Amino acid sequence: MKPALLAMLLIALGVFAQTPKYPKAKVSFDDFKGLMAKVEAHRASRLVNLDTFLKMSKEPGVVILDSRSAFRYERLHVKGAKNLAFSDFTQNALAQVIPSLDTKILIYCNNNFDGNEVDFASKVARPRLRPSSKVQSQLAAQAKPLMMALNIPTYINLYGYGYENVYELDELVNVEDPRIVFEGTMVSK
């Protein structure tokens, strides 16, 4: 092999062999924990029942925010709700849906509605234990499920982006309750 060709080959191999050094990801668990500590007491005072939620929804300028996927939203959502999927939350995207940081925002998620497991599928995580004895089987059957609702990360992120006038539906409402009106492609005309 000619020396010039060998030199170019060695240089090319050296370039490909180097692993690029990237900065740390834009992720901070410490920031999240600090925000969570601030939000916890705030959220506790902003949990509302269905009657209050519905009364507030009629106030001028109120935004009912549905942060489920666009697919689920299109199928069925609380009448008048606006959609911004949680995965699409950015400061700019939120500003397009919510007019100002002072806007009153009402939130709900799948875990607020009972009686329709397709459009409001529960986010509850049941423990997955592999019992090896009768006693462990009984303990596994009694293990408490984890409530993995979308409400909490939605609330935390809204607060983190500066939206502090947030209220959350705090009841498990049957979808057949005549007080709540839904719209979407699954609502019969």
Buried (B, 14 or more C-beta within 10 A) or exposed (E): EEEEEEEEEEEEEEEEEEEEEEEEEEEEEEEBEEBBEEBEEEBEEBBBEBEBBBEBBEEEEBBBBBBBBEEBBEBBBBEBBBBBBBEEBEEEEBBEBBEEEEBBBBBBBBBBBBEBEEBBEBBEEEEEEEEEEEEEEEEBEEEEEEEBBBBBBBBBBBBBBEBBBBBBBBBEBEEEEEEBEBEBEEEEE
